[in-house]
Amino acid sequence: MSEARKTWLQQKSSELGGLYSVGNDIEILVDASQFIPSMLSMIESAKHQVAYQFFGIESDPGGLPFAKALTESAKKNIDVHVIMDWLEMKLQTNGKWTFLPFQSKEIAKERKDTWDLVDSLENHGIDVLKYSWKYLWHRNHSKSLIIDQSQCCIGGFNPTEHNMRWHEVCAKVQGPLAKDAAKHFNELFHLEKRPGLSDLSFSANPSFSGSKLCEASLFYTRPKEKKFGLTQMVFDLIDHATDSIWIENGYIAYAKILQKLCEAKKRGVKDIRIIAPIQSNHSSVDRRFKKWIPTLKKHDIQVYYYPEMTHAKVMMVDQKYVSIGSLNFEELSFLLNNELNIIGCDEQGYLVEQTREKIFFPDFAKSTLA
């Protein structure tokens, strides 16, 4: 394809290091009741490989089913690889930062049980990469589940009980983007001088209706390596918008993003809406966002408070581009953390229709205007 004929998403992928593909079927899964059975079924269906990365796992009703499923796969001689964040696992339990010596006996026991769970995974032959302490504050916040390099889930879910209770969104993908997700997964193993996943020679061949297929790209950040493709793409999507920007995110506090939304409104983007939780699990983020509300309202940007904790990280631009993944709209995610989002575009509107009907319309209806 000549440079002139490339789509805008393909051009941006080329510029910003995204992993671009066409012919992907993307299904949006909302809340644990949908995506946990689907993810566990995906693991059970694996024939060759399971690759799973998350920020943290806990030995509780959220983490134990996944540990069991991964272990059962390993027992069937399936190649299982896991990436988890070492520092997160050391410092956080039940969605809260817990520091020695101020932790309760219950938290101390759960943390010990969690590390025993990780040891059990390794004892069953699962290759576990604990994203190293040596990266300091550059933590691995990316989340993905990849099965046989032919299907994957990209979102914000951690296998923990408290995360199960939150409002959450995942994108389940069948198609060539899954192989790109495996490439991204492997790059983290290679940073640690470890081989990671072996290449699977076959290509994904989806067998569903062509009207549901869309172009999509994986965008990621790895700030330790000075790679900021995802964050730059989010800026470009906002700057590129001409008609609408809808955002739902559990943590919104980055001044640069909020300022860009105000600028988009001034240049003529008619419909800008934000959904944020009425109270997240990080009060400092909530306070910083609330300070922006008068400015946002002055620019006629609608702010909705979701009545519970929403951990979704979704943005839709011009009813055409949809972004789902791990990226929070606050400084840690933009400047320090490894993050991973899928950005999809389909001219037929199948992905956009799902995003409206499954996420934004129900969540606008449940929320109250600030």
Buried (B, 14 or more C-beta within 10 A) or exposed (E): EEEEEBBEBBEBBEEBBBBBBBBBBBBBBBBBEBBBEBBBEBBEEBEBBBBBBBBBBBBBEBBBBBBBBBBBBBEEEBBBBBBBBBBBBBBBBBBEEBEEEEBEEEBBEBBEBBEEBBEBBEEBEBBBBBBBEEBEEBBBBBBBBBBBBBBBBBBBBBBBBBBBBBBBBBBBBBBBBBBBBBBBBBBBBEBEEEEBBEEBEEEBEBEEEEEBBBBBBBBBBBBBEEBBBBBBBBBBBBEBBEEBBBBBBBBBBBEEBBEBBBEBBEEEBEBBBBBBBBEBBBEEBBEBBBEBBEEBEEBEBBBBBBEEBBBBBBBBBBBBBBBBBBBBBBBBBBBBBBBBBBBBBBEEBBBBEBBBEBBBEEBBEBBEEB
